[in-house]
Amino acid sequence: MLYHRRKNRRSAVSAIRLYCVIIASAMLIVFAVRAFEDKASTFSENYIVNFAGQITTDALSDAVQNTLVDLDYGYDDFATVKYGEDGSVRSIETNSKNINIFKAAVTKQSQAEVAKIKHSDMQIPLGAFTGLTLIANYGPKIHLTFCLTGNFNARIESTFESAGINQTIHHIKLIITSHIVTASVDHKGEMTFDSDFELAQSVIVGEIPTTYGGYLTVR
């Protein structure tokens, strides 16, 4: 009888110990998962913003290049340098019609390029979530899916660069301001940034006038 009581007591103690081990293990797993989730959430948020900015810039580059090819515009299509009888530069006149056509075409093309990547998928090594450099590129791939959309404003600017004695390089640039919205399961963010692209340039011989008209501005 005493033997059975001791056996039952040992069985109860063993059961309690097993129960405690299971509870402790479960709590450890929960804490580990929660810590990883917090780390992954912060990491994925920053990663998505950087990745979205990168693929948006690539899309804008494609849009600008495609528009330049389609319209076949060069320097003379954006601006014309007028010389006086003595060979001095009288004015730099901008072609407002062509500039407006180009800006509208680039904006439309930019929207189309970004629409192609509206739903994006990233694969990040599991080690990257740990914050440890040595294992950042190792481990199974974690898939992050997010949506991307935005709107764009384009403007033309010009800059002048000295190219030697009595010579100046006139750069015509396109500045695109992007307003991008990204959204994933646990993240929603907005960002605004400018991207500049050189459209054309020309070497102007002679002194540059101090005032200009049209859409071109001096920096």
N, C-alpha and C positions, 0 to 999 in steps of 0.2 A: 504493500500500500504506500509506504514511504517512498519506495522507488518510483512508483508512478507519479507521485506528487512532484518529486524532484525533476523527473523527465518532463512533466507538463510545464514546470516552472522554467526549465531550460528552453523549452520550445517557445514559451511566451517571450522570454528575454530575446531569443534569436529573432522572433517575429518582429519585436519592437526595434531591434537593431537594424533589421532589413528595411523596416518601414522608414526609420530615420535616414538610412543611406539613400533610399529612393527619394525621400523628400529633399534631402540635401543636394542630390544629383540634379533633381528637377529644378530646384531653385538656382543652382549654378548654371544650368543650361539657359534658364530664363534670363538671368543677369547677363550671361555672355551674349545671348541673342539681342537683348536690349542695347547693350553697349555697342555691338556691331551695327545694329540698326541706326543708332545715333551717329556713329562714325560714317557709315555708308551714306546716310541722308545728307550730311554736311559735305562729304566728298563729291557725291553725285551732283549736288546743286552747283558747286563750283565747276565741276567737269562739264556739265551740260552747258553752262554759260560760255565757257571757253570754246567748247566744240561748236556751239551754235554760231558764235562770232566767226570762227574759222570757216565753216562751210558757207556762211552768208557772204563773206568776203570773196570766196572762190566763185560763188554764184554771180556776184556783181561783176567780177572780172570777166566771166564768160559773157555776161550781158553787154558790157561795154565793147568787148572785142567783136561780138556778133553784130552789134549795131554799126560799128566802124566799117566792118566788111560789107554789110548790107547797103549802107548809104554811100560808102566809098568817099568819105569826107577827108580832106586834107586841110592844111593851114589856110589856103586861099578861100576855102568854103566857110571858115569861121571869121577871118579878119583880112583886111586889105591895107597895106601900107601905102600911103600917098606921099609922093615926093614932090618938092617944088622944082622950079626951073633951075635953081642953083644946086640941086641934088640933095638938099636937106630934107629931113623927114617933116612933112607938114602935119600929118595926122595918121592915126590908126583907126580905121573904121570897121565896126563889127557888123556881121550879117545877122540881124535879129531873126529873120525868117528861118535860116538854117539852124541857128542856135536853138530856137524853140522846137523845131522839128526833131533835132537830135536829143534834146532833153526829154521830150515826150516819148520818143522811141526807146531811150535807155530806161526810163521809168517803167514803161510797159514790159520791156524785156526782163527787167529785174524782178518784177512781180511774177512773171512766167517762170523764171529760173528758180525762185524761192518756192513756188508752188510745186515744183518737181520734187523737192526735198521736204515737203510739209511734214511727213511722217518719217522720222529718222531713227536709226537704231545704232547704238554703240555697244562695243564689246570691250569690257575692262577686265584685266586680270584680277583675280581675287586678292593677290598680294598688294595691289595698289591701295586697297581700302585699309590696310594695316598702318600706313604711314611710314613703313620701314623701307628705306631705299634699296637694300640688298635683295628684297623679295618682291619689289614693286611690279616686276614684269613676269612674275610666275604665278601659277595657280590656274584653276579653271576659269573660263570666261563668264563674266556676269553681264547679262544683257540689260541695257537701259534703253527704253523707248520713250520718245518725247515728240511733241508736236511743235512746229515752228511756223510763225506767220509774221507779217510785218508790212510796213509801208515805207516809201522812199521819197525823198526830195532831192532834186538835182539842181546844181547851179554851176555856171561857168566862171572861172577866175583866170587871171593871167598874172604872170610874174616876169620880171626882167632881170637878167643876169649878165654882168659884164663879161665880154668875151675878148677883151684886148682893147687896143687903141681905137676909139671911135666905133666900136662894134658892140652890139648888145643882142643877146639871145632872148627872143620873146617866147615864153612857154604858155601854152593854152591848156588849162587843166579843167577836169570835171570833178566836182566835189559832190559825193552822194552821202546824204545823211540818212542813216537807217534807224528805224524804230522797230525793234524786234521783240516779239513776245514768245516765250517758250513755256511749255507746260508738260509735266509728266505726272505720274501717279502721286508723288509726294512733293512736287515742286512747281511753282509758277513764278516766272520772273520776267522783267522787262529790261532792255538795255538800249542805249542810243549811242551810236558812234559814227564818225566820218571816215569815208574812204576816198582817197584822191587818185585820179588816173590822168596821166599826161596824154592829151589827144593829138597835139601837134606842136611844132616849134619852128622858128625861123630866125636866121641871123639878120639883124637890121643894121645897116651901115649908116652912120650919122647920129647926130644928137637926138635923143628921144624927147618928144614934146612932153610937157608937164601935166597936161590934162587929156582925158580920154572920155569917150562916150560909149553908149551901148551897155552891154552886159559885162564887159571886161572891167575888172577892178585891179588896182595896183597894190602890190604888197612891198 
